[in-house]
Amino acid sequence: MAKLSRREARKVRHQRLRQRVIGTPERPRLNVYRSLNHIHAQIIDDSIGHTLVSASSVEPELRAKLGSTGNKEAAKEIGRVIAERAIEKGIKQVVFDRGGCIYHGRIASLADGAREGGLEF
């Protein structure tokens, strides 16, 4: 059996995770995507397939405020912003979808920022 690349292994882990983590109207899914330079977060209701809230380090106003967009401080700020936007829409509880990445570094910082912002996982 051929060895999987890091990207392929992450995709396999994410598919396995998505079998258990499903967003509902009462408790939507907080999805995280991490690239080398940026981090993106979305709150998704899987029953209708719509993104309810999103935040990203690519957004011009956040990018100007952050300075560097690929570090843990930026991830924590994105977590706070997504929590603030979610609470404005009436979303308090979410399930966390780490996207197949290890719960460490920027992923954990985003989760901590979202918890500080008022979201419950």
C-alpha positions in Angstrom: 0.0 0.0 0.0 1.4 3.4 -1.0 2.1 5.9 1.7 -0.2 8.9 1.7 1.1 12.5 1.3 0.5 14.9 4.2 -2.4 16.5 2.2 -4.0 13.2 1.4 -3.7 12.0 5.0 -5.3 15.2 6.2 -8.2 14.7 3.8 -8.7 11.1 5.0 -8.7 12.3 8.6 -11.2 15.1 7.8 -13.6 12.6 6.0 -13.4 10.3 9.1 -14.1 13.3 11.4 -17.0 14.5 9.2 -18.9 11.2 9.7 -19.3 12.1 13.4 -19.4 16.0 13.3 -22.6 17.2 11.8 -24.0 20.8 12.1 -27.6 21.1 12.9 -29.8 24.3 13.1 -29.6 24.2 16.9 -25.8 23.5 17.0 -24.1 24.4 13.7 -20.6 23.3 12.7 -17.6 25.6 13.2 -15.3 24.6 10.3 -11.6 25.7 10.2 -9.3 25.8 7.2 -5.7 26.6 7.7 -3.3 27.5 4.9 0.4 28.6 5.3 -0.4 32.3 5.3 -4.1 32.5 6.4 -6.8 30.9 8.5 -10.5 30.8 7.7 -13.5 29.9 9.9 -17.1 29.3 8.9 -20.2 28.3 10.9 -22.2 26.0 8.7 -25.7 24.5 9.1 -25.3 21.1 7.3 -29.1 20.4 7.2 -29.5 23.1 4.6 -25.9 23.4 3.4 -25.5 27.1 4.1 -22.7 29.1 5.7 -24.3 31.2 8.5 -21.2 33.2 9.6 -17.6 33.4 8.3 -14.4 35.2 9.2 -11.0 35.1 7.6 -7.6 36.6 7.9 -7.9 37.6 4.2 -10.6 40.2 4.9 -9.0 43.7 4.4 -10.2 45.2 7.7 -8.9 42.2 9.7 -5.7 42.0 7.7 -4.9 45.6 8.4 -5.5 45.1 12.1 -3.6 41.9 12.4 -0.3 42.6 10.6 0.9 39.0 10.3 -1.9 36.7 9.2 -0.3 33.2 9.6 0.4 33.1 13.3 -1.4 32.1 16.6 -2.3 35.6 17.5 -4.1 36.1 14.2 -5.9 32.8 14.7 -7.0 33.8 18.1 -8.4 37.1 16.8 -10.2 35.3 14.0 -11.8 33.1 16.7 -13.0 36.1 18.6 -14.4 37.7 15.5 -16.3 34.6 14.4 -17.7 34.3 18.0 -18.8 37.9 17.9 -20.5 37.5 14.5 -22.2 34.3 15.6 -23.6 35.8 18.8 -25.0 38.7 16.7 -26.9 36.0 14.7 -28.1 34.2 17.8 -25.7 31.3 17.7 -24.2 30.3 21.0 -23.4 26.6 20.7 -21.4 24.9 17.9 -19.6 21.7 17.2 -15.9 22.1 16.3 -14.6 20.7 13.0 -10.8 21.0 13.0 -10.6 20.1 9.3 -8.4 17.0 9.8 -5.6 19.1 11.3 -4.1 18.3 14.7 -5.6 20.3 17.6 -2.5 22.3 18.2 -1.0 25.7 17.4 -3.2 27.9 15.2 -6.2 25.5 15.4 -6.2 25.5 19.2 -5.7 29.3 19.3 -8.7 29.8 17.1 -10.8 27.6 19.3 -9.6 29.4 22.4 -10.4 32.8 20.8 -13.9 31.5 19.9 -14.5 30.3 23.5 -13.3 33.7 24.9 -15.7 35.4 22.5 -18.6 33.4 24.0 -19.1 30.3 21.9 -19.7 27.0 23.6 -18.3 23.7 22.1 
